[in-house]
């Protein structure tokens, strides 16, 4: 399978060089394959590099060539490069606090391992991922087109694979793991809850799939894509995970609140959003309550989550990251040195105040410039990362940031010209 994904990465790179309008779609499609490996590096027993990051290297080279022809970079591009630069500089903090203990990234979120703080090759790899992601944002802000269409295509591929995963579970068909989980550095398997599969499609785990589905649910509402909205909502619930279910409910409540505010402040009575949101809530309640097994699984994934050992371990890891932030005087212990379970905790504990300010500024600028469906999708995805996604090496994170950057940066360049 490694040869297959290497061929995919090479083919995508050739298409990207020949057709600039296809780059965004290819990036979106490759971003949903984090468990694949196109090449295996001889690090830590074999670390696989996904086709997305190989393609990102080609994109980075093209972007650097394009930058030399541009007089003024969009502010979003400048902030993204500044954030990437700080992640590299933060590695010096790892050498400043040698007596501290950190949770090793290799231990995983649910099985943390405390080790002395030392500079590791994985930290340098994470810095490289951030620089590649920043250059994708730069490229999108300069030449980005077709991001909305690319996200929609990627979403339908995810939902098709999740449907196959469900069918394979009950009919005994071949699983997705041999093709979409050939990266031995990660665990790629279908979990169960009350006899039901926790679907994750091509993603590594249900929480990661839930983030994507929740973000696309918000995006589809803004785009008025009813079929995509229904598929995204159903897929989020099909993960049977806290993250996806909470994100969908947050989006529905936000639509209700926005419609209620418009009803109060506007003379126009907009009934459709309110009725539509209530309909979605009603359908969700009926589907869940109609089957006791589904009800028990959803209850366990949400209300009962706080009583699980996983929840306690992840909460303790986040609290430990905040403690590292305080012990280092707000500098952090260095990029990817400590592994909590939340993106916010990871940013505080590893990158400190400078990293938090730069990354928050980048998110704010992307949301403000894009607005509309893409801004909503990014906001929901960031919320999901705060709940259960500490990694900056997540390709989907950079895809949503780049899509928002492409939406607004073109207007900035036109006004400055």
Secondary structure, 3 states (H helix, E strand, C coil): CHHHHHHHHHHHHHHHHHCHHHHHHHHHHHHCCCCCCCEEECCCCCEEECHHHHHHHHHHHHHHHHHCCCCCCCHHHHHHHHHHHHHHHCHHHHHHCCCCEEECHHHCCCCCCEEECCCCHHHHHHHHHHHHHHHHHHHHHHHCCCHHHHHHHHHHHHHHHHHHHHHHHHHCCCCCHHHHCCCCCCCCCCEEECCEEECCCCCCCHHHHHHHHHHHHHHHHHHCCHHHHHHHHHHHHHCCCHHHHHHHHHHHHHHHHHHHHHHHHCCCCCHHHHHHHHHHHHHHHHHHHHCHHHHHHHHHHCHHHHHCHHHHHHHHHHHHHHHHHHHCCCCCCCCCCCCCCCHHHHHHHHHHHHHHHHHHHHHHHHHHHHCHHHHHHHHHHHHHHHHHCCCCCCHHHHHHHHHHHHHHHHHHHHHHC
